[in-house]
Amino acid sequence: MIEYDEVIKKMKSEGDLNMNIKKMESKLVFLRSLELSDLERTYKWHNDVALYEFVVGTFRYTSRASEEEWLRKMQSYSTQEVNLAICLTSNSQHIGNIYIRHIDWVARHAQLIGIIIGDPDQRSKGYGQAALHLLIKHAFQDLGLLRLWGFVLEEHMQSIRMLENCGFVVEGKMRNHAFKGGELKDVLVVGICADDYFSLKGA
Ligand SMILES: CC(C)(COP(=O)(O)OP(=O)(O)OC[C@H]1O[C@@H](n2cnc3c(N)ncnc32)[C@H](O)[C@@H]1OP(=O)(O)O)[C@@H](O)C(=O)NCCC(=O)NCCS
């Protein structure tokens, strides 16, 4: 079976990149659907206890079987969620994932439920921010959503900075909402509305 990365490389070299992928690309990263061939990486990231120190969700050991089950679900078509791989534009390397879930097509909002750069060596190089920019663009310009919202640990300054750089604002605080390393932590609610996004773009 041809790996997805190889297909993209081939399409790029032939100048025949699928429009959808091209649209979700920046100088640093591009976004694409998760594929079953991403299993080894996502399995590793889900079992990385250190990574979970930064996220609101709880660490749980994940078996290969349940990882495969999860990935099959993530790669299948859904109108309720968007689950994407973050890849380097330079060499198509899959370095992380980004998801929006709980899409409400009436109020037209969705939750930014996660963004991870899985390999610590690839963090703090602007990739997370670049991926979030692309996802916001996709949500507002392609899906017609009007608002994205999410949770972030109050102490996670890098993530807050990334969110604010992309136009999110802090909308509230949930006290003692996450349990991390034996302690309860405060969690911020963040959000961005399409109006903010389009006025930022026009500015
Ligand atoms: C959080 C995460 C997605 C950010 O992506 P990244 O590629 O590492 O971050 P970026 O390089 O895009 O940096 C984002 C901003 O944070 C800033 N930053 C970095 N470290 C910081 C710190 N300790 N305090 C404040 N800001 C910091 C960067 O300078 C940059 O801002 P700038 O462009 O204004 O200079 C990534 O580090 C990650 O996956 N971490 C582990 C999992 C995680 O925390 N997920 C998010 C949960 S909400």
The ligand as an ORCA input file, in Angstrom:
! r2SCAN-3c Opt
* xyz 0 1
  C       1.300     23.963     22.687
  C       1.822     23.616     21.298
  C       0.694     23.116     20.395
  C       2.378     24.935     20.690
  O       2.913     24.674     19.420
  P       4.434     25.051     19.133
  O       4.701     24.832     17.700
  O       5.310     24.340     20.087
  O       4.442     26.609     19.508
  P       4.851     27.829     18.621
  O       6.296     27.694     18.229
  O       3.854     27.989     17.523
  O       4.775     29.023     19.679
  C       3.589     29.681     20.003
  C       3.923     30.972     20.736
  O       4.254     30.679     22.099
  C       5.416     31.405     22.460
  N       6.028     30.705     23.590
  C       6.866     29.658     23.582
  N       7.178     29.291     24.848
  C       6.507     30.155     25.654
  C       6.412     30.309     27.061
  N       7.050     29.495     27.900
  N       5.613     31.300     27.545
  C       4.948     32.133     26.711
  N       4.997     32.024     25.381
  C       5.784     31.057     24.858
  C       6.223     31.440     21.190
  O       7.243     32.412     21.247
  C       5.117     31.754     20.191
  O       4.758     33.098     20.249
  P       5.395     34.241     19.276
  O       5.109     33.767     17.856
  O       4.624     35.466     19.628
  O       6.842     34.322     19.573
  C       2.981     22.557     21.363
  O       4.062     23.063     22.105
  C       2.527     21.238     21.952
  O       1.966     20.414     21.263
  N       2.772     21.006     23.260
  C       2.371     19.784     23.915
  C       0.850     19.528     23.872
  C       0.042     20.783     24.217
  O       0.385     21.510     25.114
  N      -1.052     21.000     23.496
  C      -1.903     22.164     23.680
  C      -2.888     21.947     24.751
  S      -4.043     23.311     24.862
*
